[in-house]
Amino acid sequence: MAKIQTVGDLKKFLNDLPDHLPLIYSHDDEGNEFQKVIYSADIRYIEKTDKYRSLEIVDPKTEEEKANCEKCVLIN
């Protein structure tokens, strides 16, 4: 399976799939528990980091603050 890390990767992956498939996410990084996505997706900002757990959602007010953030798609 292809590594999906960006919205562009996800678009390519989903291109040929039917629209009715449910969205499921892994509850933990080891894939021990899975849950359905229940909330609407949202565009948010996180602090730029190499971490993949415990990401900090932030609300940058200025362009300078935004430069220290990454825009992302947030589910659940």
N, CA, C and O of each residue as an XYZ file, in Angstrom:
304
protein
N       0.843     -1.176      0.000
C       0.000      0.000      0.000
C       0.891      1.243      0.000
O       1.918      1.288      0.679
N       0.486      2.235     -0.762
C       1.241      3.481     -0.850
C       1.186      4.238      0.471
O       0.194      4.173      1.197
N       2.257      4.951      0.771
C       2.299      5.770      1.976
C       1.524      7.051      1.707
O       1.848      7.792      0.779
N       0.513      7.312      2.506
C      -0.333      8.486      2.314
C      -0.045      9.468      3.441
O      -0.347      9.206      4.605
N       0.552     10.616      3.072
C       0.915     11.607      4.081
C       0.354     12.990      3.800
O       0.384     13.858      4.672
N      -0.156     13.208      2.601
C      -0.676     14.526      2.239
C      -2.061     14.383      1.629
O      -2.480     13.283      1.267
N      -2.760     15.488      1.519
C      -4.072     15.483      0.878
C      -3.946     15.030     -0.571
O      -4.815     14.317     -1.074
N      -2.867     15.439     -1.251
C      -2.647     15.010     -2.638
C      -2.505     13.498     -2.740
O      -3.073     12.875     -3.637
N      -1.736     12.901     -1.809
C      -1.601     11.436     -1.773
C      -2.966     10.787     -1.576
O      -3.298      9.798     -2.229
N      -3.750     11.359     -0.665
C      -5.075     10.802     -0.361
C      -6.004     10.901     -1.571
O      -6.746      9.962     -1.858
N      -5.968     12.031     -2.280
C      -6.803     12.195     -3.480
C      -6.485     11.120     -4.519
O      -7.388     10.511     -5.091
N      -5.195     10.896     -4.756
C      -4.798      9.872     -5.721
C      -5.274      8.493     -5.283
O      -5.765      7.714     -6.099
N      -5.130      8.194     -4.003
C      -5.527      6.903     -3.467
C      -7.031      6.681     -3.595
O      -7.470      5.573     -3.903
N      -7.817      7.723     -3.362
C      -9.277      7.611     -3.353
C      -9.910      7.705     -4.736
O     -11.101      7.433     -4.891
N      -9.143      8.079     -5.722
C      -9.660      8.375     -7.055
C     -10.605      7.311     -7.609
O     -11.636      7.661     -8.184
N     -10.294      6.048     -7.459
C     -11.101      4.991     -8.066
C     -12.034      4.281     -7.090
O     -12.651      3.278     -7.448
N     -12.145      4.779     -5.879
C     -13.002      4.127     -4.888
C     -14.423      4.668     -4.948
O     -14.626      5.824     -5.321
N     -15.410      3.851     -4.587
C     -16.792      4.345     -4.558
C     -16.993      5.368     -3.440
O     -16.294      5.336     -2.427
N     -17.944      6.266     -3.630
C     -18.185      7.359     -2.687
C     -18.766      6.911     -1.348
O     -18.649      7.641     -0.363
N     -19.376      5.756     -1.283
C     -20.114      5.360     -0.073
C     -19.252      4.671      1.002
O     -19.782      4.280      2.043
N     -17.952      4.516      0.776
C     -17.117      3.839      1.771
C     -17.003      4.676      3.038
O     -16.803      5.887      2.945
N     -17.126      4.068      4.230
C     -16.989      4.826      5.473
C     -15.528      5.197      5.733
O     -14.614      4.525      5.256
N     -15.322      6.264      6.489
C     -13.983      6.664      6.908
C     -13.699      6.061      8.277
O     -14.488      6.214      9.210
N     -12.576      5.379      8.386
C     -12.150      4.726      9.617
C     -10.744      5.230      9.939
O      -9.932      5.423      9.034
N     -10.456      5.442     11.210
C      -9.097      5.850     11.578
C      -8.579      4.971     12.700
O      -9.354      4.404     13.471
N      -7.276      4.866     12.783
C      -6.638      4.095     13.836
C      -6.593      4.943     15.093
O      -6.122      6.080     15.066
N      -7.081      4.395     16.186
C      -7.138      5.108     17.459
C      -5.749      5.288     18.071
O      -5.524      6.239     18.819
N      -4.827      4.394     17.763
C      -3.472      4.502     18.294
C      -2.456      4.210     17.196
O      -2.822      3.757     16.112
N      -1.196      4.465     17.474
C      -0.163      4.323     16.446
C       0.201      2.882     16.136
O       0.931      2.630     15.177
N      -0.286      1.932     16.918
C       0.008      0.513     16.668
C      -1.132     -0.191     15.940
O      -1.005     -1.366     15.595
N      -2.228      0.494     15.702
C      -3.355     -0.110     15.005
C      -4.090     -1.151     15.833
O      -4.593     -2.135     15.291
N      -4.155     -0.939     17.144
C      -4.854     -1.874     18.020
C      -6.350     -1.608     18.117
O      -7.113     -2.484     18.523
N      -6.765     -0.421     17.753
C      -8.175     -0.068     17.848
C      -8.519      0.858     16.689
O      -7.724      1.723     16.320
N      -9.699      0.675     16.119
C     -10.149      1.492     14.998
C     -11.518      2.065     15.309
O     -12.317      1.437     16.003
N     -11.791      3.268     14.791
C     -13.071      3.923     15.006
C     -13.509      4.616     13.729
O     -12.685      4.973     12.887
N     -14.821      4.803     13.594
C     -15.348      5.559     12.462
C     -15.161      7.048     12.714
O     -15.223      7.509     13.853
N     -14.933      7.789     11.644
C     -14.889      9.243     11.728
C     -16.318      9.718     11.920
O     -17.201      9.371     11.135
N     -16.552     10.513     12.961
C     -17.929     10.923     13.262
C     -18.158     12.426     13.133
O     -19.303     12.866     13.031
N     -17.099     13.209     13.135
C     -17.253     14.656     13.036
C     -16.855     15.131     11.651
O     -16.122     14.442     10.941
N     -17.333     16.302     11.266
C     -16.938     16.887      9.991
C     -15.461     17.247     10.021
O     -14.943     17.697     11.043
N     -14.799     17.049      8.913
C     -13.395     17.442      8.809
C     -13.287     18.956      8.900
O     -14.229     19.672      8.560
N     -12.153     19.436      9.353
C     -11.942     20.866      9.524
C     -10.505     21.197      9.110
O      -9.610     20.362      9.239
N     -10.292     22.404      8.618
C      -8.942     22.875      8.298
C      -8.437     23.624      9.526
O      -9.070     24.576      9.983
N      -7.292     23.190     10.059
C      -6.717     23.791     11.268
C      -5.216     23.982     11.071
O      -4.664     23.635     10.027
N      -4.583     24.526     12.069
C      -3.131     24.703     12.078
C      -2.529     23.937     13.253
O      -3.123     23.864     14.329
N      -1.347     23.369     13.037
C      -0.578     22.757     14.111
C       0.800     23.401     14.134
O       1.267     23.933     13.127
N       1.440     23.347     15.286
C       2.815     23.832     15.357
C       3.689     22.944     14.483
O       3.508     21.726     14.472
N       4.640     23.531     13.745
C       5.565     22.743     12.935
C       6.393     21.865     13.860
O       6.984     22.348     14.826
N       6.431     20.569     13.558
C       7.157     19.639     14.406
C       7.429     18.357     13.636
O       6.781     18.081     12.627
N       8.376     17.584     14.108
C       8.641     16.266     13.549
C       7.873     15.190     14.308
O       7.893     14.021     13.922
N       7.200     15.580     15.383
C       6.435     14.620     16.177
C       5.232     14.128     15.376
O       4.772     14.813     14.462
N       4.731     12.965     15.708
C       3.515     12.470     15.076
C       2.419     12.221     16.102
O       1.297     11.879     15.728
N       2.714     12.382     17.377
C       1.730     12.219     18.451
C       1.637     13.508     19.241
O       2.571     14.309     19.260
N       0.517     13.697     19.885
C       0.302     14.860     20.759
C       0.619     16.172     20.036
O       1.362     17.012     20.544
N       0.048     16.329     18.855
C       0.254     17.550     18.084
C      -0.528     18.694     18.716
O      -1.607     18.491     19.272
N       0.017     19.873     18.626
C      -0.582     21.043     19.245
C      -1.386     21.827     18.208
O      -0.816     22.376     17.265
N      -2.720     21.881     18.383
C      -3.570     22.700     17.513
C      -3.426     24.143     17.976
O      -3.550     24.431     19.166
N      -3.164     25.053     17.035
C      -2.972     26.458     17.376
C      -3.858     27.332     16.492
O      -4.362     26.879     15.464
N      -4.040     28.576     16.897
C      -4.861     29.529     16.153
C      -4.009     30.768     15.853
O      -4.109     31.778     16.549
N      -3.169     30.682     14.808
C      -2.282     31.812     14.516
C      -3.074     33.036     14.064
O      -4.022     32.928     13.286
N      -2.677     34.178     14.557
C      -3.393     35.428     14.244
C      -2.695     36.240     13.159
O      -3.344     36.995     12.436
N      -1.388     36.093     13.042
C      -0.625     36.904     12.084
C       0.058     35.998     11.069
O       0.169     34.788     11.269
N       0.510     36.598      9.986
C       1.248     35.837      8.964
C       2.545     35.268      9.542
O       2.969     34.175      9.167
N       3.165     36.006     10.448
C       4.388     35.521     11.096
C       4.098     34.270     11.931
O       4.869     33.311     11.903
N       2.996     34.282     12.664
C       2.615     33.093     13.442
C       2.282     31.927     12.516
O       2.641     30.786     12.810
N       1.602     32.196     11.404
C       1.259     31.147     10.446
C       2.509     30.514      9.841
O       2.498     29.332      9.498
N       3.589     31.289      9.705
C       4.833     30.775      9.127
C       5.446     29.690     10.019
O       6.231     28.870      9.543
N       5.096     29.682     11.291
C       5.604     28.676     12.222
C       4.646     27.510     12.400
O       4.802     26.699     13.313
N       3.649     27.433     11.517
C       2.606     26.406     11.627
C       2.491     25.624     10.327
O       3.028     26.014      9.290
N       1.781     24.520     10.415
C       1.403     23.735      9.247
C      -0.106     23.692      9.185
O      -0.769     23.424     10.187
N      -0.649     23.955      8.013
C      -2.083     23.818      7.792
C      -2.375     22.346      7.593
O      -1.594     21.655      6.938
N      -3.474     21.842      8.136
C      -3.759     20.414      8.016
C      -5.262     20.170      7.979
O      -6.051     21.062      8.290
N      -5.643     18.977      7.603
C      -7.034     18.531      7.657
C      -7.179     17.748      8.954
O      -6.437     16.796      9.196
N      -8.129     18.147      9.781
C      -8.359     17.522     11.080
C      -9.613     16.667     11.014
O     -10.675     17.148     10.620
N      -9.494     15.394     11.400
C     -10.669     14.532     11.517
C     -10.797     14.097     12.958
O      -9.802     13.905     13.657
N     -12.029     13.946     13.391
C     -12.314     13.572     14.782
C     -11.494     14.398     15.726
O     -11.594     14.229     16.941
